[in-house]
């Protein structure tokens, strides 16, 4: 009985922090922005359970998991360069333990002078969700910003 109670208690434990980290790297030679997004996998699966059961990296993985993830990211990430909205291409994803890595790329990017980001990932599900964004590039100092629920778009300036 004690073992069953302990198992139920441990299965109900929710992690203490809700964070995603988005790294945006400007690559001037290829005129691209390469995006790597680290997300807790079960959190994003939970956010999308009403859309489809993703079951990432399992034998029952949804056949359209990539397009479902990409559509969700499009809802919650908005980018603009010098006030011009940017669109990205889905490159792929990896699952490493509990961490989901999503890879995106924006092409035909001019030098960064003013870059605006809005990131509301998972904030519709978790009040505590914080989304860190790091923007880096060659010969540019790295800039960072943390988005909390209700945050307005943030403009990085060099």
FENZI-V904911 format. One record per residue. RES is the residue in one small letter. SS is DSSP state (H for helix, E for strand, L for the rest). PSI is psi in degrees with one decimal (999 if undefined). OMEGA is omega in whole degrees, -180 to 180 (* if undefined). Layout:
BEGIN
[[RES	SS	PSI	OMEGA] [RES	SS	PSI	OMEGA]]
END
This chain:
BEGIN
[[x	L	-44.4	179] [x	H	-37.9	179] [x	H	-42.1	179] [x	H	-43.3	178] [x	H	-43.0	178] [x	H	-42.8	179] [x	H	-42.9	179] [x	H	-39.8	179] [x	H	-45.4	-179] [x	H	-35.8	180] [x	H	-21.6	-180] [x	L	-4.9	-178] [x	L	130.8	178] [x	L	142.0	-179] [x	L	157.0	-171] [x	L	-15.7	-177] [x	L	151.5	-178] [x	L	99.6	-174] [x	E	138.7	166] [x	E	152.2	178] [x	E	120.1	178] [x	E	120.1	176] [x	E	123.8	180] [x	E	117.2	-177] [x	E	122.2	176] [x	E	127.9	179] [x	E	97.0	-174] [x	L	-33.9	-178] [x	L	-38.5	-180] [x	L	-1.5	-179] [x	L	46.3	-179] [x	E	161.6	165] [x	E	121.2	177] [x	E	121.7	-176] [x	E	131.8	173] [x	E	121.9	-176] [x	E	120.3	177] [x	E	123.7	-174] [x	E	143.9	173] [x	E	118.9	-171] [x	H	-46.8	-176] [x	H	-24.0	176] [x	H	-43.9	-179] [x	H	-33.0	174] [x	H	-40.7	178] [x	H	-41.9	-180] [x	H	-29.7	-175] [x	L	6.4	-176] [x	L	-26.0	177] [x	L	-18.3	177] [x	L	-51.8	-179] [x	L	148.3	174] [x	L	103.8	-174] [x	L	-45.0	-178] [x	L	55.1	-175] [x	L	139.8	176] [x	L	29.8	176] [x	L	170.6	178] [x	L	-21.7	-180] [x	L	17.4	-178] [x	L	137.2	180] [x	L	133.2	-177] [x	L	-19.7	179] [x	L	28.4	-177] [x	H	-43.5	-179] [x	H	-46.3	-178] [x	H	-33.1	177] [x	H	-45.6	177] [x	H	-45.5	-179] [x	H	-41.3	178] [x	H	-41.8	179] [x	H	-42.4	178] [x	H	-38.6	178] [x	H	-32.0	177] [x	H	-30.6	-168] [x	H	-4.6	178] [x	E	124.1	177] [x	E	130.6	-178] [x	E	144.4	175] [x	E	136.8	178] [x	E	118.6	-178] [x	L	46.3	179] [x	L	10.9	177] [x	E	118.4	180] [x	E	142.2	-180] [x	E	144.1	174] [x	L	149.5	180] [x	L	165.6	173] [x	E	139.2	175] [x	E	125.9	179] [x	E	-42.3	179] [x	E	-169.2	-179] [x	E	160.1	175] [x	E	151.1	175] [x	E	123.3	179] [x	E	97.9	-175] [x	L	-120.5	180] [x	L	0.0	-176] [x	E	126.8	175] [x	E	127.3	175] [x	E	122.2	175] [x	E	134.3	-177] [x	E	127.4	-178] [x	E	159.4	177] [x	E	137.6	174] [x	E	131.7	-179] [x	L	166.8	178] [x	L	53.0	-177] [x	L	126.7	175] [x	L	168.5	176] [x	L	143.4	-179] [x	L	124.1	171] [x	L	-39.4	179] [x	E	115.5	-173] [x	E	121.5	-175] [x	E	136.6	-179] [x	E	140.2	168] [x	E	126.9	-175] [x	E	105.6	-180] [x	L	20.5	-177] [x	L	128.2	175] [x	L	1.5	-179] [x	L	-14.6	174] [x	L	-14.4	-178] [x	L	-39.7	-176] [x	L	115.8	179] [x	L	-34.6	-176] [x	L	-5.3	-174] [x	L	129.7	174] [x	E	136.2	-179] [x	E	108.8	179] [x	E	137.4	177] [x	E	127.2	175] [x	E	128.3	177] [x	E	125.2	-177] [x	E	162.3	178] [x	E	166.7	178] [x	L	134.2	178] [x	L	21.2	176] [x	E	135.8	173] [x	E	141.5	179] [x	E	134.9	176] [x	E	144.4	-179] [x	E	152.6	177] [x	E	145.1	177] [x	E	126.4	178] [x	E	125.8	173] [x	L	170.7	-178] [x	L	131.3	179] [x	L	-1.3	-179] [x	L	145.3	177] [x	L	163.4	175] [x	L	148.9	-178] [x	E	136.2	178] [x	E	121.5	174] [x	E	134.9	-178] [x	E	137.2	175] [x	L	999	*]]
END
